Amino acid sequence: MTFLVMRYDKYAAKTNKSRIAEKKLIGLSVLCGSVGVLLGMYMYSVHKTNKLKFSLGVPLILVAQIAFFVYVVYINK
C-alpha cells in the first residue's frame, strides 16, 4: 500500500496536484509500511531520498520493525 502511496505522491509532484504530507508518509512507514516507502523512494526517484528523515529514518524504522518481529516470533515465547 505505501508503495502505491509513494507512486501517487510522485505523480502529484509531476502534475502539480496536492501532495501527501511528509508526516503522513512517515506515519505510514511506522505502521509497517517501511518497505513500500523505501522501494517507492528509490524506484520513483523521489526527492525525499535527499531528506535525512527519509534516507535515515525509514531504514531505521524498518530495522526496528524487523527487531520487533524477531522478538515477538522467536524470543518472546
mmCIF file as gemmi writes it, N, C-alpha and C atoms, coordinates in Angstrom:
data_model
loop_
_atom_site.group_PDB
_atom_site.id
_atom_site.type_symbol
_atom_site.label_atom_id
_atom_site.label_alt_id
_atom_site.label_comp_id
_atom_site.label_asym_id
_atom_site.label_entity_id
_atom_site.label_seq_id
_atom_site.pdbx_PDB_ins_code
_atom_site.Cartn_x
_atom_site.Cartn_y
_atom_site.Cartn_z
_atom_site.occupancy
_atom_site.B_iso_or_equiv
_atom_site.pdbx_formal_charge
_atom_site.auth_seq_id
_atom_site.auth_asym_id
_atom_site.pdbx_PDB_model_num
ATOM 1 N N . MET Axp A 1 ? 0.811 -1.184 0 1 0 ? 1 A 1
ATOM 2 C CA . MET Axp A 1 ? 0 0 0 1 0 ? 1 A 1
ATOM 3 C C . MET Axp A 1 ? 0.869 1.269 0 1 0 ? 1 A 1
ATOM 4 N N . THR Axp A 2 ? 1.88 1.306 0.86 1 0 ? 2 A 1
ATOM 5 C CA . THR Axp A 2 ? 2.707 2.516 0.929 1 0 ? 2 A 1
ATOM 6 C C . THR Axp A 2 ? 3.499 2.731 -0.357 1 0 ? 2 A 1
ATOM 7 N N . PHE Axp A 3 ? 3.819 1.655 -1.038 1 0 ? 3 A 1
ATOM 8 C CA . PHE Axp A 3 ? 4.496 1.765 -2.324 1 0 ? 3 A 1
ATOM 9 C C . PHE Axp A 3 ? 3.615 2.553 -3.301 1 0 ? 3 A 1
ATOM 10 N N . LEU Axp A 4 ? 2.327 2.23 -3.315 1 0 ? 4 A 1
ATOM 11 C CA . LEU Axp A 4 ? 1.395 2.929 -4.201 1 0 ? 4 A 1
ATOM 12 C C . LEU Axp A 4 ? 1.194 4.38 -3.757 1 0 ? 4 A 1
ATOM 13 N N . VAL Axp A 5 ? 1.247 4.617 -2.461 1 0 ? 5 A 1
ATOM 14 C CA . VAL Axp A 5 ? 1.137 5.985 -1.948 1 0 ? 5 A 1
ATOM 15 C C . VAL Axp A 5 ? 2.332 6.806 -2.432 1 0 ? 5 A 1
ATOM 16 N N . MET Axp A 6 ? 3.522 6.226 -2.386 1 0 ? 6 A 1
ATOM 17 C CA . MET Axp A 6 ? 4.718 6.925 -2.879 1 0 ? 6 A 1
ATOM 18 C C . MET Axp A 6 ? 4.606 7.177 -4.385 1 0 ? 6 A 1
ATOM 19 N N . ARG Axp A 7 ? 4.054 6.218 -5.092 1 0 ? 7 A 1
ATOM 20 C CA . ARG Axp A 7 ? 3.857 6.38 -6.538 1 0 ? 7 A 1
ATOM 21 C C . ARG Axp A 7 ? 2.906 7.548 -6.815 1 0 ? 7 A 1
ATOM 22 N N . TYR Axp A 8 ? 1.804 7.603 -6.044 1 0 ? 8 A 1
ATOM 23 C CA . TYR Axp A 8 ? 0.871 8.705 -6.219 1 0 ? 8 A 1
ATOM 24 C C . TYR Axp A 8 ? 1.527 10.041 -5.896 1 0 ? 8 A 1
ATOM 25 N N . ASP Axp A 9 ? 2.318 10.088 -4.832 1 0 ? 9 A 1
ATOM 26 C CA . ASP Axp A 9 ? 2.979 11.332 -4.442 1 0 ? 9 A 1
ATOM 27 C C . ASP Axp A 9 ? 3.899 11.821 -5.556 1 0 ? 9 A 1
ATOM 28 N N . LYS Axp A 10 ? 4.589 10.912 -6.201 1 0 ? 10 A 1
ATOM 29 C CA . LYS Axp A 10 ? 5.459 11.291 -7.324 1 0 ? 10 A 1
ATOM 30 C C . LYS Axp A 10 ? 4.615 11.828 -8.489 1 0 ? 10 A 1
ATOM 31 N N . TYR Axp A 11 ? 3.508 11.152 -8.767 1 0 ? 11 A 1
ATOM 32 C CA . TYR Axp A 11 ? 2.591 11.61 -9.812 1 0 ? 11 A 1
ATOM 33 C C . TYR Axp A 11 ? 2.065 13.011 -9.486 1 0 ? 11 A 1
ATOM 34 N N . ALA Axp A 12 ? 1.673 13.209 -8.232 1 0 ? 12 A 1
ATOM 35 C CA . ALA Axp A 12 ? 1.146 14.505 -7.803 1 0 ? 12 A 1
ATOM 36 C C . ALA Axp A 12 ? 2.201 15.598 -7.951 1 0 ? 12 A 1
ATOM 37 N N . ALA Axp A 13 ? 3.449 15.261 -7.657 1 0 ? 13 A 1
ATOM 38 C CA . ALA Axp A 13 ? 4.53 16.244 -7.799 1 0 ? 13 A 1
ATOM 39 C C . ALA Axp A 13 ? 4.715 16.647 -9.26 1 0 ? 13 A 1
ATOM 40 N N . LYS Axp A 14 ? 4.638 15.676 -10.15 1 0 ? 14 A 1
ATOM 41 C CA . LYS Axp A 14 ? 4.855 15.968 -11.575 1 0 ? 14 A 1
ATOM 42 C C . LYS Axp A 14 ? 3.701 16.748 -12.193 1 0 ? 14 A 1
ATOM 43 N N . THR Axp A 15 ? 2.503 16.564 -11.651 1 0 ? 15 A 1
ATOM 44 C CA . THR Axp A 15 ? 1.322 17.184 -12.253 1 0 ? 15 A 1
ATOM 45 C C . THR Axp A 15 ? 0.775 18.346 -11.434 1 0 ? 15 A 1
ATOM 46 N N . ASN Axp A 16 ? 1.573 18.83 -10.481 1 0 ? 16 A 1
ATOM 47 C CA . ASN Axp A 16 ? 1.188 19.964 -9.631 1 0 ? 16 A 1
ATOM 48 C C . ASN Axp A 16 ? -0.133 19.742 -8.903 1 0 ? 16 A 1
ATOM 49 N N . LYS Axp A 17 ? -0.374 18.533 -8.469 1 0 ? 17 A 1
ATOM 50 C CA . LYS Axp A 17 ? -1.559 18.221 -7.679 1 0 ? 17 A 1
ATOM 51 C C . LYS Axp A 17 ? -1.194 18.246 -6.202 1 0 ? 17 A 1
ATOM 52 N N . SER Axp A 18 ? -2.183 18.104 -5.373 1 0 ? 18 A 1
ATOM 53 C CA . SER Axp A 18 ? -1.973 18.123 -3.93 1 0 ? 18 A 1
ATOM 54 C C . SER Axp A 18 ? -1.105 16.934 -3.508 1 0 ? 18 A 1
ATOM 55 N N . ARG Axp A 19 ? -0.041 17.227 -2.756 1 0 ? 19 A 1
ATOM 56 C CA . ARG Axp A 19 ? 0.912 16.203 -2.326 1 0 ? 19 A 1
ATOM 57 C C . ARG Axp A 19 ? 0.5 15.589 -1 1 0 ? 19 A 1
ATOM 58 N N . ILE Axp A 20 ? 1.122 14.486 -0.672 1 0 ? 20 A 1
ATOM 59 C CA . ILE Axp A 20 ? 0.896 13.827 0.607 1 0 ? 20 A 1
ATOM 60 C C . ILE Axp A 20 ? 1.909 14.39 1.602 1 0 ? 20 A 1
ATOM 61 N N . ALA Axp A 21 ? 1.431 14.767 2.764 1 0 ? 21 A 1
ATOM 62 C CA . ALA Axp A 21 ? 2.289 15.368 3.779 1 0 ? 21 A 1
ATOM 63 C C . ALA Axp A 21 ? 3.362 14.38 4.23 1 0 ? 21 A 1
ATOM 64 N N . GLU Axp A 22 ? 4.551 14.897 4.489 1 0 ? 22 A 1
ATOM 65 C CA . GLU Axp A 22 ? 5.666 14.051 4.931 1 0 ? 22 A 1
ATOM 66 C C . GLU Axp A 22 ? 5.335 13.323 6.229 1 0 ? 22 A 1
ATOM 67 N N . LYS Axp A 23 ? 4.622 13.994 7.128 1 0 ? 23 A 1
ATOM 68 C CA . LYS Axp A 23 ? 4.232 13.346 8.38 1 0 ? 23 A 1
ATOM 69 C C . LYS Axp A 23 ? 3.372 12.11 8.117 1 0 ? 23 A 1
ATOM 70 N N . LYS Axp A 24 ? 2.518 12.194 7.134 1 0 ? 24 A 1
ATOM 71 C CA . LYS Axp A 24 ? 1.669 11.044 6.799 1 0 ? 24 A 1
ATOM 72 C C . LYS Axp A 24 ? 2.507 9.916 6.204 1 0 ? 24 A 1
ATOM 73 N N . LEU Axp A 25 ? 3.469 10.262 5.378 1 0 ? 25 A 1
ATOM 74 C CA . LEU Axp A 25 ? 4.325 9.235 4.79 1 0 ? 25 A 1
ATOM 75 C C . LEU Axp A 25 ? 5.152 8.531 5.866 1 0 ? 25 A 1
ATOM 76 N N . ILE Axp A 26 ? 5.686 9.302 6.799 1 0 ? 26 A 1
ATOM 77 C CA . ILE Axp A 26 ? 6.448 8.709 7.909 1 0 ? 26 A 1
ATOM 78 C C . ILE Axp A 26 ? 5.513 7.864 8.771 1 0 ? 26 A 1
ATOM 79 N N . GLY Axp A 27 ? 4.318 8.364 9.031 1 0 ? 27 A 1
ATOM 80 C CA . GLY Axp A 27 ? 3.335 7.609 9.807 1 0 ? 27 A 1
ATOM 81 C C . GLY Axp A 27 ? 2.981 6.288 9.162 1 0 ? 27 A 1
ATOM 82 N N . LEU Axp A 28 ? 2.79 6.302 7.85 1 0 ? 28 A 1
ATOM 83 C CA . LEU Axp A 28 ? 2.52 5.055 7.131 1 0 ? 28 A 1
ATOM 84 C C . LEU Axp A 28 ? 3.705 4.104 7.216 1 0 ? 28 A 1
ATOM 85 N N . SER Axp A 29 ? 4.887 4.654 7.184 1 0 ? 29 A 1
ATOM 86 C CA . SER Axp A 29 ? 6.084 3.829 7.301 1 0 ? 29 A 1
ATOM 87 C C . SER Axp A 29 ? 6.134 3.144 8.66 1 0 ? 29 A 1
ATOM 88 N N . VAL Axp A 30 ? 5.793 3.877 9.704 1 0 ? 30 A 1
ATOM 89 C CA . VAL Axp A 30 ? 5.789 3.316 11.055 1 0 ? 30 A 1
ATOM 90 C C . VAL Axp A 30 ? 4.742 2.211 11.178 1 0 ? 30 A 1
ATOM 91 N N . LEU Axp A 31 ? 3.634 2.378 10.503 1 0 ? 31 A 1
ATOM 92 C CA . LEU Axp A 31 ? 2.566 1.383 10.576 1 0 ? 31 A 1
ATOM 93 C C . LEU Axp A 31 ? 2.84 0.203 9.644 1 0 ? 31 A 1
ATOM 94 N N . CYS Axp A 32 ? 4.057 -0.261 9.65 1 0 ? 32 A 1
ATOM 95 C CA . CYS Axp A 32 ? 4.502 -1.451 8.908 1 0 ? 32 A 1
ATOM 96 C C . CYS Axp A 32 ? 4.507 -1.277 7.395 1 0 ? 32 A 1
ATOM 97 N N . GLY Axp A 33 ? 4.732 -0.066 6.95 1 0 ? 33 A 1
ATOM 98 C CA . GLY Axp A 33 ? 4.818 0.162 5.519 1 0 ? 33 A 1
ATOM 99 C C . GLY Axp A 33 ? 6.181 0.657 5.087 1 0 ? 33 A 1
ATOM 100 N N . SER Axp A 34 ? 7.189 0.41 5.918 1 0 ? 34 A 1
ATOM 101 C CA . SER Axp A 34 ? 8.517 0.954 5.626 1 0 ? 34 A 1
ATOM 102 C C . SER Axp A 34 ? 9.132 0.371 4.365 1 0 ? 34 A 1
ATOM 103 N N . VAL Axp A 35 ? 8.867 -0.875 4.073 1 0 ? 35 A 1
ATOM 104 C CA . VAL Axp A 35 ? 9.422 -1.49 2.857 1 0 ? 35 A 1
ATOM 105 C C . VAL Axp A 35 ? 8.852 -0.796 1.623 1 0 ? 35 A 1
ATOM 106 N N . GLY Axp A 36 ? 7.554 -0.539 1.626 1 0 ? 36 A 1
ATOM 107 C CA . GLY Axp A 36 ? 6.921 0.137 0.498 1 0 ? 36 A 1
ATOM 108 C C . GLY Axp A 36 ? 7.428 1.555 0.316 1 0 ? 36 A 1
ATOM 109 N N . VAL Axp A 37 ? 7.638 2.258 1.422 1 0 ? 37 A 1
ATOM 110 C CA . VAL Axp A 37 ? 8.161 3.622 1.341 1 0 ? 37 A 1
ATOM 111 C C . VAL Axp A 37 ? 9.587 3.598 0.787 1 0 ? 37 A 1
ATOM 112 N N . LEU Axp A 38 ? 10.406 2.676 1.288 1 0 ? 38 A 1
ATOM 113 C CA . LEU Axp A 38 ? 11.784 2.573 0.784 1 0 ? 38 A 1
ATOM 114 C C . LEU Axp A 38 ? 11.811 2.259 -0.707 1 0 ? 38 A 1
ATOM 115 N N . LEU Axp A 39 ? 11.054 1.267 -1.117 1 0 ? 39 A 1
ATOM 116 C CA . LEU Axp A 39 ? 11.013 0.917 -2.539 1 0 ? 39 A 1
ATOM 117 C C . LEU Axp A 39 ? 10.508 2.081 -3.377 1 0 ? 39 A 1
ATOM 118 N N . GLY Axp A 40 ? 9.464 2.732 -2.908 1 0 ? 40 A 1
ATOM 119 C CA . GLY Axp A 40 ? 8.914 3.868 -3.635 1 0 ? 40 A 1
ATOM 120 C C . GLY Axp A 40 ? 9.885 5.019 -3.745 1 0 ? 40 A 1
ATOM 121 N N . MET Axp A 41 ? 10.633 5.273 -2.664 1 0 ? 41 A 1
ATOM 122 C CA . MET Axp A 41 ? 11.601 6.371 -2.685 1 0 ? 41 A 1
ATOM 123 C C . MET Axp A 41 ? 12.642 6.164 -3.778 1 0 ? 41 A 1
ATOM 124 N N . TYR Axp A 42 ? 13.118 4.957 -3.915 1 0 ? 42 A 1
ATOM 125 C CA . TYR Axp A 42 ? 14.204 4.714 -4.86 1 0 ? 42 A 1
ATOM 126 C C . TYR Axp A 42 ? 13.724 4.334 -6.257 1 0 ? 42 A 1
ATOM 127 N N . MET Axp A 43 ? 12.579 3.68 -6.366 1 0 ? 43 A 1
ATOM 128 C CA . MET Axp A 43 ? 12.077 3.33 -7.699 1 0 ? 43 A 1
ATOM 129 C C . MET Axp A 43 ? 11.549 4.545 -8.445 1 0 ? 43 A 1
ATOM 130 N N . TYR Axp A 44 ? 10.97 5.477 -7.709 1 0 ? 44 A 1
ATOM 131 C CA . TYR Axp A 44 ? 10.394 6.653 -8.354 1 0 ? 44 A 1
ATOM 132 C C . TYR Axp A 44 ? 11.286 7.874 -8.23 1 0 ? 44 A 1
ATOM 133 N N . SER Axp A 45 ? 12.509 7.69 -7.803 1 0 ? 45 A 1
ATOM 134 C CA . SER Axp A 45 ? 13.475 8.791 -7.657 1 0 ? 45 A 1
ATOM 135 C C . SER Axp A 45 ? 12.864 9.975 -6.929 1 0 ? 45 A 1
ATOM 136 N N . VAL Axp A 46 ? 12.218 9.67 -5.851 1 0 ? 46 A 1
ATOM 137 C CA . VAL Axp A 46 ? 11.554 10.708 -5.069 1 0 ? 46 A 1
ATOM 138 C C . VAL Axp A 46 ? 12.619 11.582 -4.406 1 0 ? 46 A 1
ATOM 139 N N . HIS Axp A 47 ? 12.415 12.88 -4.437 1 0 ? 47 A 1
ATOM 140 C CA . HIS Axp A 47 ? 13.381 13.809 -3.841 1 0 ? 47 A 1
ATOM 141 C C . HIS Axp A 47 ? 13.541 13.586 -2.342 1 0 ? 47 A 1
ATOM 142 N N . LYS Axp A 48 ? 12.644 12.819 -1.75 1 0 ? 48 A 1
ATOM 143 C CA . LYS Axp A 48 ? 12.727 12.568 -0.316 1 0 ? 48 A 1
ATOM 144 C C . LYS Axp A 48 ? 13.97 11.768 0.062 1 0 ? 48 A 1
ATOM 145 N N . THR Axp A 49 ? 14.613 11.137 -0.921 1 0 ? 49 A 1
ATOM 146 C CA . THR Axp A 49 ? 15.854 10.422 -0.626 1 0 ? 49 A 1
ATOM 147 C C . THR Axp A 49 ? 16.939 11.386 -0.168 1 0 ? 49 A 1
ATOM 148 N N . ASN Axp A 50 ? 16.771 12.672 -0.446 1 0 ? 50 A 1
ATOM 149 C CA . ASN Axp A 50 ? 17.745 13.679 -0.006 1 0 ? 50 A 1
ATOM 150 C C . ASN Axp A 50 ? 17.467 14.196 1.395 1 0 ? 50 A 1
ATOM 151 N N . LYS Axp A 51 ? 16.322 13.838 1.938 1 0 ? 51 A 1
ATOM 152 C CA . LYS Axp A 51 ? 15.95 14.327 3.269 1 0 ? 51 A 1
ATOM 153 C C . LYS Axp A 51 ? 16.33 13.29 4.311 1 0 ? 51 A 1
ATOM 154 N N . LEU Axp A 52 ? 16.998 13.75 5.36 1 0 ? 52 A 1
ATOM 155 C CA . LEU Axp A 52 ? 17.526 12.853 6.386 1 0 ? 52 A 1
ATOM 156 C C . LEU Axp A 52 ? 16.437 12.028 7.065 1 0 ? 52 A 1
ATOM 157 N N . LYS Axp A 53 ? 15.283 12.637 7.295 1 0 ? 53 A 1
ATOM 158 C CA . LYS Axp A 53 ? 14.238 11.88 7.977 1 0 ? 53 A 1
ATOM 159 C C . LYS Axp A 53 ? 13.724 10.725 7.126 1 0 ? 53 A 1
ATOM 160 N N . PHE Axp A 54 ? 13.928 10.787 5.84 1 0 ? 54 A 1
ATOM 161 C CA . PHE Axp A 54 ? 13.549 9.669 4.978 1 0 ? 54 A 1
ATOM 162 C C . PHE Axp A 54 ? 14.73 8.745 4.702 1 0 ? 54 A 1
ATOM 163 N N . SER Axp A 55 ? 15.865 9.317 4.322 1 0 ? 55 A 1
ATOM 164 C CA . SER Axp A 55 ? 17.014 8.482 3.947 1 0 ? 55 A 1
ATOM 165 C C . SER Axp A 55 ? 17.59 7.721 5.133 1 0 ? 55 A 1
ATOM 166 N N . LEU Axp A 56 ? 17.457 8.258 6.329 1 0 ? 56 A 1
ATOM 167 C CA . LEU Axp A 56 ? 17.934 7.577 7.534 1 0 ? 56 A 1
ATOM 168 C C . LEU Axp A 56 ? 16.773 7.045 8.37 1 0 ? 56 A 1
ATOM 169 N N . GLY Axp A 57 ? 15.719 7.836 8.468 1 0 ? 57 A 1
ATOM 170 C CA . GLY Axp A 57 ? 14.589 7.472 9.324 1 0 ? 57 A 1
ATOM 171 C C . GLY Axp A 57 ? 13.845 6.236 8.885 1 0 ? 57 A 1
ATOM 172 N N . VAL Axp A 58 ? 13.516 6.141 7.603 1 0 ? 58 A 1
ATOM 173 C CA . VAL Axp A 58 ? 12.745 4.988 7.121 1 0 ? 58 A 1
ATOM 174 C C . VAL Axp A 58 ? 13.539 3.679 7.256 1 0 ? 58 A 1
ATOM 175 N N . PRO Axp A 59 ? 14.824 3.635 6.898 1 0 ? 59 A 1
ATOM 176 C CA . PRO Axp A 59 ? 15.577 2.399 7.143 1 0 ? 59 A 1
ATOM 177 C C . PRO Axp A 59 ? 15.643 2.04 8.633 1 0 ? 59 A 1
ATOM 178 N N . LEU Axp A 60 ? 15.757 3.039 9.509 1 0 ? 60 A 1
ATOM 179 C CA . LEU Axp A 60 ? 15.763 2.758 10.943 1 0 ? 60 A 1
ATOM 180 C C . LEU Axp A 60 ? 14.415 2.217 11.412 1 0 ? 60 A 1
ATOM 181 N N . ILE Axp A 61 ? 13.345 2.738 10.85 1 0 ? 61 A 1
ATOM 182 C CA . ILE Axp A 61 ? 12.015 2.207 11.168 1 0 ? 61 A 1
ATOM 183 C C . ILE Axp A 61 ? 11.927 0.745 10.736 1 0 ? 61 A 1
ATOM 184 N N . LEU Axp A 62 ? 12.455 0.438 9.557 1 0 ? 62 A 1
ATOM 185 C CA . LEU Axp A 62 ? 12.447 -0.944 9.069 1 0 ? 62 A 1
ATOM 186 C C . LEU Axp A 62 ? 13.24 -1.859 10.002 1 0 ? 62 A 1
ATOM 187 N N . VAL Axp A 63 ? 14.401 -1.426 10.433 1 0 ? 63 A 1
ATOM 188 C CA . VAL Axp A 63 ? 15.217 -2.224 11.359 1 0 ? 63 A 1
ATOM 189 C C . VAL Axp A 63 ? 14.453 -2.461 12.661 1 0 ? 63 A 1
ATOM 190 N N . ALA Axp A 64 ? 13.798 -1.425 13.163 1 0 ? 64 A 1
ATOM 191 C CA . ALA Axp A 64 ? 13.019 -1.563 14.397 1 0 ? 64 A 1
ATOM 192 C C . ALA Axp A 64 ? 11.859 -2.534 14.208 1 0 ? 64 A 1
ATOM 193 N N . GLN Axp A 65 ? 11.219 -2.494 13.04 1 0 ? 65 A 1
ATOM 194 C CA . GLN Axp A 65 ? 10.118 -3.415 12.771 1 0 ? 65 A 1
ATOM 195 C C . GLN Axp A 65 ? 10.614 -4.853 12.688 1 0 ? 65 A 1
ATOM 196 N N . ILE Axp A 66 ? 11.762 -5.06 12.064 1 0 ? 66 A 1
ATOM 197 C CA . ILE Axp A 66 ? 12.328 -6.407 11.976 1 0 ? 66 A 1
ATOM 198 C C . ILE Axp A 66 ? 12.713 -6.898 13.365 1 0 ? 66 A 1
ATOM 199 N N . ALA Axp A 67 ? 13.331 -6.043 14.168 1 0 ? 67 A 1
ATOM 200 C CA . ALA Axp A 67 ? 13.715 -6.424 15.534 1 0 ? 67 A 1
ATOM 201 C C . ALA Axp A 67 ? 12.478 -6.78 16.355 1 0 ? 67 A 1
ATOM 202 N N . PHE Axp A 68 ? 11.432 -6 16.223 1 0 ? 68 A 1
ATOM 203 C CA . PHE Axp A 68 ? 10.189 -6.28 16.943 1 0 ? 68 A 1
ATOM 204 C C . PHE Axp A 68 ? 9.607 -7.62 16.504 1 0 ? 68 A 1
ATOM 205 N N . PHE Axp A 69 ? 9.593 -7.869 15.203 1 0 ? 69 A 1
ATOM 206 C CA . PHE Axp A 69 ? 9.076 -9.137 14.67 1 0 ? 69 A 1
ATOM 207 C C . PHE Axp A 69 ? 9.88 -10.316 15.216 1 0 ? 69 A 1
ATOM 208 N N . VAL Axp A 70 ? 11.196 -10.208 15.177 1 0 ? 70 A 1
ATOM 209 C CA . VAL Axp A 70 ? 12.055 -11.275 15.692 1 0 ? 70 A 1
ATOM 210 C C . VAL Axp A 70 ? 11.788 -11.495 17.176 1 0 ? 70 A 1
ATOM 211 N N . TYR Axp A 71 ? 11.647 -10.425 17.926 1 0 ? 71 A 1
ATOM 212 C CA . TYR Axp A 71 ? 11.367 -10.55 19.353 1 0 ? 71 A 1
ATOM 213 C C . TYR Axp A 71 ? 10.045 -11.274 19.593 1 0 ? 71 A 1
ATOM 214 N N . VAL Axp A 72 ? 9.006 -10.848 18.892 1 0 ? 72 A 1
ATOM 215 C CA . VAL Axp A 72 ? 7.679 -11.414 19.107 1 0 ? 72 A 1
ATOM 216 C C . VAL Axp A 72 ? 7.624 -12.874 18.672 1 0 ? 72 A 1
ATOM 217 N N . VAL Axp A 73 ? 8.222 -13.19 17.541 1 0 ? 73 A 1
ATOM 218 C CA . VAL Axp A 73 ? 8.101 -14.548 16.995 1 0 ? 73 A 1
ATOM 219 C C . VAL Axp A 73 ? 9.082 -15.524 17.621 1 0 ? 73 A 1
ATOM 220 N N . TYR Axp A 74 ? 10.32 -15.119 17.854 1 0 ? 74 A 1
ATOM 221 C CA . TYR Axp A 74 ? 11.353 -16.067 18.257 1 0 ? 74 A 1
ATOM 222 C C . TYR Axp A 74 ? 11.793 -15.958 19.71 1 0 ? 74 A 1
ATOM 223 N N . ILE Axp A 75 ? 11.798 -14.782 20.266 1 0 ? 75 A 1
ATOM 224 C CA . ILE Axp A 75 ? 12.376 -14.601 21.601 1 0 ? 75 A 1
ATOM 225 C C . ILE Axp A 75 ? 11.315 -14.645 22.693 1 0 ? 75 A 1
ATOM 226 N N . ASN Axp A 76 ? 10.218 -14.01 22.463 1 0 ? 76 A 1
ATOM 227 C CA . ASN Axp A 76 ? 9.157 -13.905 23.463 1 0 ? 76 A 1
ATOM 228 C C . ASN Axp A 76 ? 8.253 -15.134 23.413 1 0 ? 76 A 1
ATOM 229 N N . LYS Axp A 77 ? 8.721 -16.231 23.968 1 0 ? 77 A 1
ATOM 230 C CA . LYS Axp A 77 ? 7.94 -17.475 23.936 1 0 ? 77 A 1
ATOM 231 C C . LYS Axp A 77 ? 7.33 -17.764 25.27 1 0 ? 77 A 1
